[in-house]
Amino acid sequence: MKLKTILAAIAAATALNLQAQEWTDVTSTYITDPDFESCTPVNTGSLATGSNTRGASYPDQGWTCETTNANGTTWSNAAVMNYDNNATNKRLPNNANFPDLTRRYVKTDDNKNGLAIIIGRSTEIIYRTNEVTLPAGHYILTVMGRNSNSSYSLTSFPSQLGFVGDAVSYKSTKTSFTAWTWVEDRVEFSLAVPTTGRIQLGGYATANSSADHAFMVFDHVKLQYMAATYSELLADLLTEASAITVPTENIGDGAFEFPEAPITAFTQAKETAQAKLDADAVTSEDVTALRAAIDAYNAVKDELNRPAAGANYKLQLAHTWESGQYQHLSLGFVTLANTLTNQGGYVLSIGTATEAFTDKAYLAQQFTLTPNEDVQNGYIFSMVDKEGNTRYVCSGTKVGGNNQQIRTTTTQEDALTIRIEYAGMQDGDPTFHLYSTEAPANTWISFNDRNSYCWNTSYPASIFWLHEKSAADLPAISLNMTAGRYATRIFPFVRTAEGELISDLLTGKANIYTCAALVEGTNTLDLTPLEGALQAHTPYILEATDNVDLTLTGYGTAYETTTEYTAGLLTGTYASTGYAPEGCYILQTQDGQQAFYRVDGSAPIPLAPWRVWLNGTASTGDVKALHLSDHNEQPTGIDVMLPEDAVIGHDAAVYDPAGRRLTHLQRGLNIIRTNDGRVRKIYR
């Protein structure tokens, strides 16, 4: 039998009430006291609401009252009441009487009680039975309800009648009850396999006080059952399965892609079930198998592949939501900025300067993503600030702000879990929403002190690209020194990609100095040994005490590669373009002697990345060279800085000691012959 034929048969049977004689009343099997007759009623006093009121429970009769609230205080109430309404003080709020004996839905002597529920101020009251296991089949769950509010216009009461369990949730769609009349509330559902859950009734208030909603009386809960054929059950399951969205893109084994195996298994299960239905050869095992396949896929359908442990990413703002549409933004990398000292110091910032934020700018901030095992697609985001501290993205509540803010903290326990959800393909690459798990719904989340970007579950949110970065993408900073020689360096990180402190790697191999002045009355630098660990973005002079041959890679914390960092007399840069300023001093070896030689402006001196120059000051004047220690001999032969790119080309030639012409400077002795006839020697 074809699926359409099955569905048409079910629809036709439902329209005819599926032949009333086929329905079986199973109320007493699953509900202990469907008419509330065994519950002890409230016979005196009024059923009023107030701050933190709660409804009465009747566990011995199988009804447990469960109250929730959205504003911290419950303003609702509920209790079983007696129709014998002779006591004048037994009333609902606003003088709305509980129905008396003559206004019962079933006017029999043994029908004396009903359940009254009043809701207000975004609270919810639900009465639930104990857990029951219903067999596969069709069900009709009903309850009679009467709105006793004195005003015909106050009818709002979103019903919670239904059957709810861990794997199922079938609820009424009724949102209001006409005043002063009995109305049936009804839920119809089908179960493909035996299912455990709880039968419930009640309602919730969307807003306002209890006086603004219906004042409900419920009575006569009823559950009817009709066995279903396996073909009917499988047809229902196929309809359910067809409504599940299955990804058609961003599928694979890569990080943040949808895994292919669950998609394939779910698709094959649907195809197998359809084939059985088409062949009219459905068994109970087929129904059970498809139910299991649906449940298994629903449990993982939104999961994305995790990145490798310790993986690092750059976050790039791809689109942002403005004026009802997405605005394209091809730049905008996320980084740290120390701009909000009153709320946690470093916060996240979006950079938009082209020269500072391109995908090749390896110094843009790197985020380490650590999975939170308890949250689907949930991650802890961390990064390193310029002082070398690990910082975690957190809610503003952890640093003096509120949960509508995104900040950072150095306390790991305060880290915010961020959910990553696929947002579609853009420019050929997947994009993602980043959701704060602590953000209230329908709120914009402040990303830093200047810009707002939505990180929550309600708005469309900003869309981000996630660029994975590995050690191969990071800058490689070489440090080759012979014992007794000097070098200059500035580092954008304090730890390597392997987690080793640079200070530890240099211990026993090199002394690290800062320099703030000259030794009084001399041309010798006053070198100050570094105390503590080496810091990022700080220029240093290094003295090798042993041979050093290191290549260091790490995740940079700078977000502008052209920024110059100055400490004392030293200035460092990460730039590999540009020229040294006239009047500064650059470390070089001339005639075998290392010193800082003055850039006199006669030729441009290209800057080298990771290097440091020494600033010219009033105390240095026109001094040609500044010595590194009292043991330096005066350099001879050459007394100004030589531009290395200028000595190889049209205005100079380079030779080795044997007289062979070279194309570039080599290690050891180089003989320079310039066009003006002068001969100079340079050691490298």
PAMIDO-215026 format. One record per residue (C-alpha): residue in one letter; x, y negated, z negated. Coordinates in steps of 0.5 Angstrom, whole numbers, plus 500, padded with zeros to 3 digits. Layout:
<nutors>
aXYZ ...
</nutors>
This chain:
<nutors>
m500500500 k503493502 l504488497 k499483500 t494488499 i496490492 l495482490 a489481494 a486487490 i488485484 a485478485 a479481487 a478485481 t480479477 a474475480 l469481479 n472481471 l475488474 q469491472 a467490465 q466497463 e474498464 w476493459 t477496452 d477492446 v483493442 t483487437 s483492431 t489496433 y493490434 i490484429 t489486422 d484480421 p481477427 d475473424 f479471418 e474474413 s479477409 c483471408 t481467401 p478460403 v480453401 n473452397 t475445394 g478439396 s479436402 l484439408 a488433409 t495431412 g501427408 s508427409 n511434409 t504438408 r504445411 g499450413 a497456408 s500463410 y496469409 p501475410 d497480407 q492479412 g497479418 w497471419 t503467418 c503460418 e510457422 t510449422 t516445426 n517438427 a521433431 n521427427 g524430420 t517430417 t511434418 w504431418 s499437419 n495442415 a492448416 a488453412 v482458412 m475455410 n468457408 y462456413 d458455406 n459447406 n455445400 a461442397 t461435399 n469434398 k470440403 r471436409 l477434414 p480428415 n476422417 n469425415 a469430420 n465436417 f468443417 p462447421 d457449416 l453456416 t448454422 r454452426 r458458426 y459461433 v457468431 k451467426 t451473421 d452474414 d459477414 n462471419 k463466413 n470464414 g474460420 l481457421 a482450420 i488446424 i490439424 i496436427 g499430428 r506426429 s510431434 t509437429 e506444431 i502449427 i502456429 y499462426 r502469428 t501476427 n506481425 e510484431 v506489435 t508493441 l503493447 p503498452 a504496460 g497494463 h493488463 y490483457 i485478456 l487474449 t481469447 v479465441 m473461440 g475454438 r471448436 n473440435 s470437429 n473430430 s468425429 s470422435 y468425442 s474421445 l479425441 t480431444 s487432445 f490439442 p495443447 s494450445 q499455443 l494461444 g498467447 f503473446 v510471445 g516475444 d524475446 a523477453 v516474454 s512468453 y505468455 k501462453 s494458454 t495452459 k489449455 t490441453 s484439450 f477441446 t470438447 a468435441 w462438437 t462445441 w465452441 v469453447 e473459449 d481459449 r483464454 v490467456 e491473461 f497477462 s500483465 l506487462 a510492466 v513496461 p511497453 t513490450 t514487443 g512481441 r507477436 i500474438 q499467436 l494461436 g495454434 g497447437 y502441437 a501434437 t505430442 a505424438 n501419433 s497421427 s493427425 a487422426 d488422434 h488429435 a482434435 f480437429 m480444430 v476450427 f478457430 d475464430 h474471433 v481472436 k479478441 l484482445 q482486451 y486491455 m485495461 a490500464 a494498470 t497502476 y504503477 s503500484 e500494481 l505493475 l511493481 a507488485 d506483479 l514484478 l516483485 t512477485 e516475478 a522477481 s521473488 a520466484 i527467481 t532462484 v538466487 p544462489 t546462496 e552458496 n558457491 i559465490 g565468489 d571470484 g573463483 a572459477 f566456476 e563460482 f557464481 p559472480 e557476486 a556482483 p549480479 i546477485 t548483489 a545488484 f538484483 t537483490 q538490491 a533492486 k528488489 e529491496 t528498493 a522496489 q519493495 a521499499 k517504494 l511499494 d511499502 a511507501 d506507496 a510512492 v511508486 t513511479 s514509472 e521509473 d521504479 v517499474 t522500468 a528499473 l525493476 r523490469 a530491467 a533488473 i529482472 d531481465 a539483466 y539478472 n535472468 a540473462 v546471467 k543468473 d546461471 e553463468 l559461472 n565465472 r570462467 p577459469 a583463467 a585462459 g589455458 a587453465 n587445466 y583441470 k582433472 l575431472 q573426478 l567422478 a564424485 h557421484 t553417479 w545416479 e543409480 s537405481 g533412483 q539415487 y546418487 q551413489 h557416492 l564414488 s570418491 l575415486 g574415479 f578420475 v577421467 t583419463 l584417456 a584410454 n586407447 t580401448 l576403442 t580403435 n573402431 q570408434 g576414434 g581410438 y582414444 v576415448 l574417455 s575412461 i573412468 g579409473 t577407480 a584403482 t586407488 e593407487 a592409480 f587415481 t588419487 d588427487 k595426488 a597422482 y599428478 l599423472 a592423471 q589426465 q589433465 f583437461 t584444458 l578448458 t577453452 p570457453 n565457447 e563464446 d556462443 v554457449 q553459456 n558455461 g560452454 y567449453 i571445449 f575440452 s582438450 m587433452 v594430450 d594423448 k601419449 e603420442 g603428444 n597429439 t591434442 r585430442 y578434443 v572431446 c567430441 s560426439 g560419437 t557422430 k564425428 v568418429 g563413426 g558412432 n552416434 n550422438 q549418444 q556417445 i562421448 r569420444 t575424442 t578427436 t584430433 t580435429 q578441432 e573443428 d569436430 a570438438 l563438442 t561443446 i560441453 r556445458 i558445465 e552447470 y553447478 a550441481 g551443489 m556442494 q559435496 d564434501 g565442502 d567442494 p562444489 t560439484 f558440477 h554436471 l557436464 y552436459 s553434452 t550439447 e549434442 a545429446 p538428445 a533429451 n532423455 t538418453 w544416457 i550418454 s556412453 f562415456 n566409453 d566402451 r565399458 n561404462 s555409461 y555416465 c550421463 w552427460 n545431458 t540435460 s534431462 y537425467 p540427474 a546425470 s553424474 i556429478 f563431477 w569435481 l573439477 h580439480 e584445477 k591444476 s597449475 a604448473 a606448480 d602441481 l606438476 p612433476 a618437476 i623433472 s630435472 l636434467 n643436469 m648433465 t655435463 a658435456 g660428454 r656425460 y650420459 a643420463 t637416462 r630419462 i622417461 f617423460 p610422461 f609428456 v612431450 r611438451 t612442457 a607446461 e609452457 g608448450 e615447448 l617440445 i622437449 s625435443 d626442441 l629444448 l634438447 t636440440 g644442440 k645440447 a644432447 n643426443 i637422444 y638414443 t634408443 c637401444 a635394442 a641390442 l649390443 v654391438 e655384436 g661380439 t662386445 n659388451 t658395448 l651398447 d648399440 l645406441 t640408435 p639415434 l632418435 e629419428 g623425429 a620428436 l621425442 q615421445 a612420451 h612413455 t618411451 p625410455 y631413452 i639414453 l641421453 e648424451 a650431453 t653435447 d653441451 n652442459 v644441460 d641444466 l633443465 t627442469 l621440465 t614440467 g608438463 y601435463 g602427464 t598423459 a599416463 y594414468 e598409472 t604411476 t607404477 t606402469 e613400466 y614402459 t619398455 a622399448 g628395446 l632393451 l630399455 t625400461 g623406464 t618408470 y615414473 a615410480 s619413486 t618407490 g620400489 y627396487 a630395481 p629388478 e635383479 g639382473 c638388470 y643394469 i643401471 l647407469 q652409474 t659412474 q664408478 d671410478 g670416473 q667411468 q660411466 a656404464 f650400465 y652396471 r649389473 v644389479 d647382482 g642382488 s646383494 a643389496 p636392494 i637398489 p631403490 l628406483 a629413482 p623416478 w623418471 r629413470 v631407465 w634401466 l637396461 n634389461 g638383462 t638378456 a641372454 s646375450 t648379456 g649373461 d653375467 v657381464 k658386470 a658392466 l655394459 h659400455 l656406452 s661406446 d667403444 h671409447 n669407454 e675404458 q674398462 p671400469 t676399475 g675397482 i668396482 d664391478 v657391481 m652396482 l652399489 p646401492 e646408494 d642408500 a646402503 v652405503 i650411508 g648407514 h650401518 d653397513 a658402510 a661409511 v662415505 y668419505 d671425501 p678425498 a680429504 g678423509 r672427512 r666423513 l659424509 t652423510 h650422503 l654421496 q656428494 r658430487 g665428485 l669423488 n666419494 i670413498 i666408500 r669403506 t664397507 n664393513 d667387510 g674392509 r673393502 v674400499 r671403493 k670409489 i664412486 y664419482 r657422481 
</nutors>
